[in-house]
Amino acid sequence: MNFGLIHSVWTVLLFVLFIGIIVWAWSAKRKKRFDKAARMPLEDDDAVSKRPSGDKKHG
């Protein structure tokens, strides 16, 4: 095999991987989860402050 063929195959494989990631990210099944993640920074922090003092989120 020459290097030209190897580079061509590698380019096609990476392109197919790229298209697969695009399809995965834009699929309708994941829209709800991605929308929720996008709204997280804008949500009110009251839910965090209302937690009982004994309930530690980390550790």
C-alpha positions as MATLAB code, in Angstrom:
seq = 'MNFGLIHSVWTVLLFVLFIGIIVWAWSAKRKKRFDKAARMPLEDDDAVSKRPSGDKKHG';
ca = [
       0.000    0.000    0.000;
       1.293    3.422   -0.807;
       0.955    6.404    1.495;
      -1.452    8.196   -0.832;
      -4.017    5.421   -0.417;
      -3.513    5.297    3.355;
      -4.022    9.047    3.636;
      -7.140    8.875    1.481;
      -8.662    6.083    3.545;
      -7.791    7.924    6.771;
      -9.419   11.113    5.451;
     -12.594    9.272    4.481;
     -12.772    7.545    7.888;
     -12.382   10.840    9.740;
     -15.013   12.453    7.539;
     -17.459    9.620    8.255;
     -16.718    9.986   11.982;
     -17.346   13.732   11.754;
     -20.685   13.203   10.000;
     -21.616   10.593   12.628;
     -20.956   13.072   15.432;
     -23.046   15.721   13.664;
     -25.953   13.282   13.259;
     -25.646   12.230   16.910;
     -25.602   15.827   18.187;
     -28.536   16.987   16.049;
     -30.751   13.940   16.586;
     -34.215   14.614   17.969;
     -33.722   12.086   20.790;
     -31.046   14.249   22.416;
     -32.707   17.634   21.962;
     -34.469   17.551   25.330;
     -31.274   16.687   27.227;
     -29.196   19.287   25.380;
     -31.845   21.976   25.952;
     -31.851   21.164   29.671;
     -28.046   21.389   29.801;
     -28.132   24.708   27.950;
     -30.550   26.175   30.524;
     -28.576   25.015   33.588;
     -26.446   28.184   33.962;
     -29.591   30.323   33.853;
     -31.557   28.429   36.484;
     -32.155   29.892   39.914;
     -29.817   28.806   42.708;
     -32.624   28.599   45.309;
     -32.826   24.839   44.880;
     -29.220   24.537   46.022;
     -29.645   26.800   49.055;
     -32.821   24.970   50.229;
     -30.983   21.655   50.655;
     -30.709   20.395   54.226;
     -27.360   21.212   55.793;
     -26.497   17.528   56.268;
     -26.893   16.794   52.546;
     -23.509   17.347   50.973;
     -23.347   17.319   47.212;
     -19.608   16.656   46.977;
     -17.834   14.231   49.139;
];
